[in-house]
Amino acid sequence: GSLAPETWQSIWFAEYDGPRNREVRVQLAGGGGLESGDPGGGGA
């Protein structure tokens, strides 16, 4: 799937001390929003 932030949701990554190798871990949890069989979240 793809990320689809709502109006008051965003993802930020700030790098203040110069580039370096990093490991980024992301855990997503949601309360639904997509209907079964509709991976794009589009309407009719």
N, CA and C atoms as a LAMMPS dump frame, in Angstrom:
ITEM: TIMESTEP
0
ITEM: NUMBER OF ATOMS
132
ITEM: BOX BOUNDS ff ff ff
-5.0000000000000000e+02 5.0000000000000000e+02
-5.0000000000000000e+02 5.0000000000000000e+02
-5.0000000000000000e+02 5.0000000000000000e+02
ITEM: ATOMS id mol type element x y z
1 1 1 N 0.816 -1.178 0
2 1 2 C 0 0 0
3 1 3 C 0.864 1.248 0
4 2 1 N 0.227 2.362 0.142
5 2 2 C 0.938 3.634 0.179
6 2 3 C 0.425 4.463 1.346
7 3 1 N 1.226 5.417 1.777
8 3 2 C 0.827 6.295 2.868
9 3 3 C -0.139 7.346 2.351
10 4 1 N -1.171 7.595 3.11
11 4 2 C -2.152 8.619 2.749
12 4 3 C -2.529 9.391 4.004
13 5 1 N -1.658 10.302 4.457
14 5 2 C -1.953 11.057 5.677
15 5 3 C -3.214 11.905 5.528
16 6 1 N -3.98 11.961 6.58
17 6 2 C -5.182 12.794 6.601
18 6 3 C -4.779 14.251 6.855
19 7 1 N -5.747 15.118 7.035
20 7 2 C -5.501 16.551 7.17
21 7 3 C -4.514 16.891 8.278
22 8 1 N -4.667 16.305 9.463
23 8 2 C -3.836 16.683 10.61
24 8 3 C -2.752 15.66 10.897
25 9 1 N -2.414 14.815 9.945
26 9 2 C -1.368 13.821 10.131
27 9 3 C -0.213 14.128 9.185
28 10 1 N 1.004 13.916 9.656
29 10 2 C 2.168 14.123 8.806
30 10 3 C 3.318 13.266 9.317
31 11 1 N 4.333 13.138 8.504
32 11 2 C 5.536 12.402 8.867
33 11 3 C 6.709 13.345 8.666
34 12 1 N 7.542 13.472 9.692
35 12 2 C 8.676 14.39 9.635
36 12 3 C 9.965 13.626 9.902
37 13 1 N 11.01 13.997 9.195
38 13 2 C 12.355 13.494 9.472
39 13 3 C 13.298 14.673 9.34
40 14 1 N 13.95 15.046 10.418
41 14 2 C 14.87 16.184 10.404
42 14 3 C 16.278 15.679 10.706
43 15 1 N 17.23 16.154 9.948
44 15 2 C 18.617 15.735 10.113
45 15 3 C 19.46 16.982 10.359
46 16 1 N 19.929 17.158 11.595
47 16 2 C 20.628 18.377 11.988
48 16 3 C 22.142 18.218 12.09
49 17 1 N 22.632 16.998 12.166
50 17 2 C 24.062 16.8 12.41
51 17 3 C 24.794 16.215 11.208
52 18 1 N 24.265 16.377 10.027
53 18 2 C 24.93 15.893 8.823
54 18 3 C 24.493 14.486 8.449
55 19 1 N 24.732 14.118 7.201
56 19 2 C 24.31 12.794 6.733
57 19 3 C 25.109 11.671 7.389
58 20 1 N 24.475 10.56 7.594
59 20 2 C 25.111 9.362 8.145
60 20 3 C 24.235 8.163 7.818
61 21 1 N 24.787 6.974 7.976
62 21 2 C 23.993 5.76 7.778
63 21 3 C 23.046 5.606 8.954
64 22 1 N 21.796 5.289 8.652
65 22 2 C 20.781 5.169 9.698
66 22 3 C 19.934 3.929 9.467
67 23 1 N 19.328 3.49 10.532
68 23 2 C 18.313 2.448 10.451
69 23 3 C 17.03 3.071 10.966
70 24 1 N 16.003 3.061 10.147
71 24 2 C 14.725 3.656 10.526
72 24 3 C 13.701 2.541 10.642
73 25 1 N 13.049 2.474 11.778
74 25 2 C 11.99 1.484 11.998
75 25 3 C 10.667 2.213 12.137
76 26 1 N 9.663 1.706 11.465
77 26 2 C 8.347 2.337 11.478
78 26 3 C 7.317 1.294 11.868
79 27 1 N 6.453 1.648 12.796
80 27 2 C 5.341 0.786 13.173
81 27 3 C 4.063 1.568 12.952
82 28 1 N 3.178 1.012 12.144
83 28 2 C 1.922 1.677 11.841
84 28 3 C 0.777 0.94 12.511
85 29 1 N -0.133 1.688 13.067
86 29 2 C -1.328 1.118 13.672
87 29 3 C -2.497 2.002 13.285
88 30 1 N -3.589 1.387 12.906
89 30 2 C -4.728 2.192 12.483
90 30 3 C -6.033 1.551 12.884
91 31 1 N -7.06 2.335 12.767
92 31 2 C -8.388 1.866 13.114
93 31 3 C -9.242 1.599 11.896
94 32 1 N -8.622 1.198 10.811
95 32 2 C -9.392 0.899 9.604
96 32 3 C -9.355 2.056 8.642
97 33 1 N -10.422 2.241 7.921
98 33 2 C -10.485 3.319 6.95
99 33 3 C -10.573 2.809 5.537
100 34 1 N -10.025 1.634 5.264
101 34 2 C -10.132 1.039 3.939
102 34 3 C -11.108 -0.126 3.995
103 35 1 N -11.924 -0.217 2.985
104 35 2 C -12.826 -1.354 2.906
105 35 3 C -12.085 -2.527 2.29
106 36 1 N -12.494 -3.731 2.634
107 36 2 C -11.888 -4.928 2.085
108 36 3 C -11.993 -4.917 0.568
109 37 1 N -10.875 -5.188 -0.101
110 37 2 C -10.888 -5.237 -1.555
111 37 3 C -10.691 -3.886 -2.211
112 38 1 N -10.419 -2.839 -1.43
113 38 2 C -10.229 -1.5 -1.98
114 38 3 C -8.875 -0.968 -1.521
115 39 1 N -7.759 -1.463 -2.104
116 39 2 C -6.444 -1.077 -1.615
117 39 3 C -6.096 0.381 -1.841
118 40 1 N -6.763 1.06 -2.758
119 40 2 C -6.453 2.456 -3.02
120 40 3 C -7.234 3.412 -2.157
121 41 1 N -8.24 2.931 -1.466
122 41 2 C -9.045 3.786 -0.613
123 41 3 C -9.975 4.704 -1.376
124 42 1 N -10.112 4.476 -2.666
125 42 2 C -10.954 5.348 -3.485
126 42 3 C -12.428 5.052 -3.319
127 43 1 N -13.232 6.008 -3.64
128 43 2 C -14.682 5.835 -3.555
129 43 3 C -15.269 5.416 -4.884
130 44 1 N -16.589 5.333 -4.906
131 44 2 C -17.28 4.908 -6.126
132 44 3 C -17.368 6.032 -7.129
